[in-house]
Amino acid sequence: MKNKYTIIALVIVCCAFMAAVELFIEPAYAVKSALKAAAFLAAPFAVLKLLKISPFGAAFKLDKRALMGHLALGAGVYAVIMLGYLFTKNLFDYAALVSSLSSDQKVGGFWPVAIYISFANSFLEEFLFRQIAFIRLKEFSGRAFAYVFSSLAFSIYHVAMIGQSFPPALLLLSLIGLAVGGVIFNLADEKSENIYNSWFIHMFADFALMTVWRIYI
């Protein structure tokens, strides 16, 4: 029981810390990225080591034969998001949205940020929300609770980051979509007990978002 509540508190504190950094402190992008690595990777690693829980477990156990499957899954996610964009680009003002997000995040050059978001940021989030808040948590809380907690944490964290930029209807849609996405990510990782499936999904979803961003800048 102690481990359950410690992991829950850890995830909440890490998310709240990064929300404060993003919304109120607003440091340079490189500084913010370093702080996120500390909050989403270093801090969970240290706390779980103190609890004598393996932070990684099978997180990086990759079956090379499954690599093509991961790539195909990611490519499918990219295609679905881009199709969704094509069908909704006349319904939402994506140009204004991209401009607002870029301004809010104080984003400089496109390529360094796109590479960081797609590869490093996606990994940091999968490590916290899937490896810690789901795979490790369900060992102490049970499967159903871990599903709900990790998915809601994933959704609320992201909505807090974008809430000032999205119109209410799109914000609600994002909240629901991210929560459902969190459940899908958990399902993708549950059998293997590692985060490769969800990381590839997340990575290729970010590739799609960066593609849309690139279209409008």
N, C-alpha and C positions, 0 to 999 in steps of 0.2 A: 504493500500500500504506500509506503514511503517513497519507493521508486516511482510509482505512478504519479503522485502529486509533484514530485521533484521535476519529472520530465514535463508535465503540464506547465508548471510555473516557469521552467526554463524556456519553453517555446514562447509563452506569452511575453516574458521579459525581453527576449531577443527580438520579437516582432515589434513590441512597443518602443524599444530602443531605436530600431531602424526607422520606425514611423516618425519618431521625434527628430531624428537626423534629417530625414527627407523633407518633412513639413515645416520645421522650425529653424534648424541650424543651416540647412542648405549649403553644405560645403562644396568645394570643387569636386568634379566627378571622380577624379582619381582618389581623393581622400574618402569620399563616400563609399567607393568600391572597396577600399581597404578596411573601412569600418564594418562593412557588410561581411567581409571575409572573417573578421574577428568575431562578429555576433553570430553568424550562421554556421561557422565551421569551428573556429578555435574554442569559443566558449562552450558549445555542446560537447566537443571532444574532451575538454578539461573536466567538465561536470560529470560526465559519464565515467571517466576514468576514476574520479573520486568515489563514485558509487560502485566501482569495480564491475562496471558493465562495459562490454566491448562496444566502442562507438561505431565500429565499421561492420563487424560481423561478416556477412557475405556481400557487403555493398559493392565490392569491386571484383567479385568472382564472375568472370566473363567466359561463357561458353563460346569459343570462336565460331563454332558451327551456327550459332544463333545470330552472329553479327549481321548477316544478310537479312535476316528477319527483322532485326532492329531497324536497319536502314530502310527496308520496305515499309515498315510501320510508320517511320518518320516521314517518308515521302508521301504516304497516304494522308497523313495529318496536314502536311504542307498543301497538298492539292485541295483538301476539303476547305481549309481556311481561305485559300485564294479564290475558290469558287464562291464561298460565302461573301467575300469582298466584292466580287464581280456582280453578284445578285443584289447587294445592298448599297453599292457606291452611290446610287441615285437617291437613296433614302436618308443617308447621313452625310454630313459635311466633313469628310475625312481630312480635307486640306486644313480646315480650321482646327480640327482636333489634333492633328500632327503638329501644327504650329504651336498650339497651346501646351502640349506635352513637352515639346522641345524647349519652350521657354521656361516651363515649371521646373524641368530637370536640369536647366543650365547646360544643355548638351552642346558640345563643341563639334569636332569633326565626326562625320558619319561613320567611317570604317572602324576606327578604334572602339567606338561605343557599340557598334553593331556586333563586332567580334566578341567583345566582352560580354554583352547581354546574351548572345546566342550560346556561347560555350561556358564561360565562367559563372555568370549570374544564374543560368539555368541549373548548373551543378550545385551551387550553394543552396538554392531553394529546394532542390530535390533532396539534398542531404538533410536539411532541417525538417522539411514537411513530410518527406517520405521515410527516410532512414531513421530519424529520431522520433518524429510525431506520429508515425504509423508503425513501422516495423519493430522498432524497439519498444514503443509504448504498448503495443498490443500484447507483449509478453507479460505485462503487469496489470493491464486494464481490461483485457478482453477485446475481441475483434470488433464488435459493433461500436464500442465507445471510441476506439482508435480511428475507425473510419469516419465517424462524425466529427471528432475533434480535429483531426488533421485536415479534413476537407474544409471545415469552417474557418480554421486558422489560415489556411492558404487563401481562401476567398476574401476574408475580411482584411487581411494584410494588403492584398493587391488593390482592393476597392479603396482603402484608406490612402493609398498612394495616388490614385487617379481621380478621387472623388471631386476635386475642385475643377477638373477639366471636362468631365463627362456631363451631358445633360441627364436629368433624372431618369428618363425612360431607359437610356443606354446604360446608366449606372446600375439600375435594378437588373437589367438583362445581364450585365457583366457579373454582378454578385451571384446570380443563379448559375450562370455559365461556368464561372470559376469553381463554384462548389461542386457542380457536376463533374467538371474537369478533375478536381481533386479526387473524387471517388474513382474515376476512370484510371487515374494515375496509380491509386492504391491497388486497384484490381490488377493492373499491369504488373505490379511488383510482388504481389502477395505470394504467388506460387514459387517464384525463384528466390524470394527473400533478398534480392538485390535491386539496385535502383537503375539498372541500365535501360529497361523498357521505358520507364517514366522519363528518364533523362533524355532519351532519344526523341520521345514525343514532345517534351518541353522544348528541346533544342530546335526541332524542325518547326514547331509552332512559332518560336521566336524568329526563325529564318523568314517565315511568312510575314510576320509583323514588321520585320526590318525591310522586307520587300515593299510592303505598302508604304512605310515611312519614306523609303528611297524614292518612290513614285512622286511624292508630294514635296520634296525638298529641292 
